[in-house]
Amino acid sequence: MNQITTLLIYLVVANVIAWYQIQGQFLSGKAGQIFSNDFIVILMGVPIGWLLWKAATLSYVIFGGVWNIRMIGFGLGTVIFGVMTASILKELPGWHTIISIILAVAIILLQFSNLNIKA
């Protein structure tokens, strides 16, 4: 597995866990009760923090700076939040949110546009 794939996996997993950490309280039934527990929410912060730290370290190695991880993390987090909120909470985005998600994808693609990838 190459470094870019590993970086993206770290970010995706961190954002999925973060979605459940923050939005899980709005789930119905037992899941909503579990994610409303302060201890569970605090405990979830450990893997999120570690994954984001590893992603930042890897991004610095790949890009040679720290700005790229900020933009990629923001864009990917926005896309993941939109997809998970629409599919799990059934909260569909309006036109302005859809445009924001499209712009988030553009931000991600721009960060990779100047990368020299050697096979």
VEXLUMPA-20475 format. One line per 5 residues: number of its first residue (from 1); their letters; for each residue x, y, z of C-alpha. Coordinates in Angstrom, 2 decimals, always signed. Example, Ala and Ser with C-alpha at 12.3 -4.5 7.8 and 13.67 -1.06 7.14 Angstrom:
BEGIN
1) as) +12.30 -4.50 +7.80 ~ +13.67 -1.06 +7.14
//
This chain:
BEGIN
1) mnqit) +0.00 +0.00 +0.00 ~ +1.47 +3.37 -0.93 ~ +1.68 +6.41 +1.33 ~ -1.17 +8.33 -0.30 ~ -3.55 +5.39 +0.11
6) tlliy) -2.50 +5.04 +3.76 ~ -3.02 +8.78 +4.31 ~ -6.52 +8.62 +2.82 ~ -7.41 +5.55 +4.91 ~ -6.30 +7.32 +8.10
11) lvvan) -8.43 +10.35 +7.23 ~ -11.50 +8.36 +6.19 ~ -11.46 +6.18 +9.32 ~ -10.87 +9.21 +11.59 ~ -13.76 +11.10 +9.99
16) viawy) -16.14 +8.14 +10.18 ~ -15.36 +7.65 +13.88 ~ -15.68 +11.42 +14.45 ~ -19.09 +11.42 +12.75 ~ -20.34 +8.78 +15.20
21) qiqgq) -18.67 +10.61 +18.09 ~ -20.48 +13.88 +17.35 ~ -23.64 +12.90 +15.44 ~ -24.19 +9.48 +17.06 ~ -26.26 +11.09 +19.79
26) flsgk) -28.97 +11.72 +17.19 ~ -29.36 +8.05 +16.26 ~ -32.48 +6.32 +17.44 ~ -32.65 +3.43 +19.88 ~ -29.76 +1.79 +21.68
31) agqif) -27.13 +3.30 +19.36 ~ -28.26 +6.82 +20.27 ~ -28.03 +5.94 +23.95 ~ -24.52 +4.54 +23.56 ~ -23.25 +7.59 +21.70
36) sndfi) -24.86 +9.91 +24.26 ~ -22.61 +8.50 +26.99 ~ -19.88 +11.00 +27.94 ~ -17.33 +8.25 +28.60 ~ -17.88 +6.69 +25.14
41) vilmg) -17.53 +10.09 +23.46 ~ -14.29 +10.81 +25.35 ~ -12.94 +7.34 +24.59 ~ -13.59 +7.79 +20.87 ~ -11.32 +10.85 +20.89
46) vpigw) -8.22 +8.68 +21.37 ~ -8.31 +6.83 +18.03 ~ -9.47 +9.96 +16.22 ~ -6.56 +11.99 +17.59 ~ -4.05 +9.24 +16.84
51) llwka) -5.30 +8.75 +13.27 ~ -5.23 +12.49 +12.54 ~ -1.74 +12.76 +14.03 ~ -0.52 +9.87 +11.84 ~ -2.20 +11.45 +8.81
56) atlsy) -0.47 +14.79 +9.49 ~ +2.89 +13.08 +9.84 ~ +2.41 +11.15 +6.61 ~ +1.15 +14.22 +4.77 ~ +4.26 +16.14 +5.79
61) vifgg) +6.42 +13.34 +4.36 ~ +4.43 +13.25 +1.10 ~ +3.93 +16.99 +0.50 ~ +6.77 +18.54 +2.51 ~ +4.48 +20.94 +4.39
66) vwnir) +1.46 +21.15 +6.64 ~ -1.06 +23.08 +4.54 ~ -1.99 +20.14 +2.36 ~ -3.31 +18.00 +5.23 ~ -5.49 +20.90 +6.37
71) migfg) -7.13 +21.26 +2.98 ~ -7.40 +17.52 +2.28 ~ -8.74 +16.85 +5.78 ~ -11.31 +19.64 +5.47 ~ -12.49 +18.51 +2.05
76) lgtvi) -12.63 +14.83 +2.91 ~ -14.33 +15.53 +6.23 ~ -17.00 +17.59 +4.47 ~ -17.68 +14.87 +1.90 ~ -17.82 +12.10 +4.54
81) fgvmt) -20.08 +14.16 +6.77 ~ -22.45 +14.81 +3.86 ~ -22.62 +11.19 +2.75 ~ -23.04 +9.78 +6.27 ~ -25.61 +12.36 +7.33
86) asilk) -27.68 +11.77 +4.20 ~ -27.46 +7.97 +4.36 ~ -27.72 +7.36 +8.11 ~ -29.76 +10.26 +9.46 ~ -31.71 +10.67 +6.20
91) elpgw) -31.05 +14.41 +6.32 ~ -30.74 +15.38 +2.68 ~ -28.63 +18.40 +1.76 ~ -30.02 +21.49 +0.08 ~ -28.56 +23.01 -3.07
96) htiis) -26.14 +25.21 -1.14 ~ -24.77 +22.19 +0.74 ~ -24.42 +20.21 -2.49 ~ -22.37 +23.06 -3.97 ~ -20.21 +23.08 -0.83
101) iilav) -19.59 +19.33 -1.18 ~ -18.60 +19.81 -4.83 ~ -16.19 +22.55 -3.77 ~ -14.78 +20.27 -1.05 ~ -14.03 +17.63 -3.71
106) aiill) -12.33 +20.33 -5.79 ~ -10.17 +21.30 -2.79 ~ -9.06 +17.68 -2.36 ~ -8.22 +17.31 -6.06 ~ -6.28 +20.59 -6.11
111) qfsnl) -4.04 +19.41 -3.29 ~ -3.00 +16.37 -5.28 ~ -2.65 +18.21 -8.60 ~ +0.97 +19.29 -8.09 ~ +2.19 +15.99 -6.68
116) nika) +4.84 +14.15 -8.67 ~ +3.95 +10.49 -8.28 ~ +6.59 +8.07 -9.49 ~ +5.57 +4.50 -10.23
//
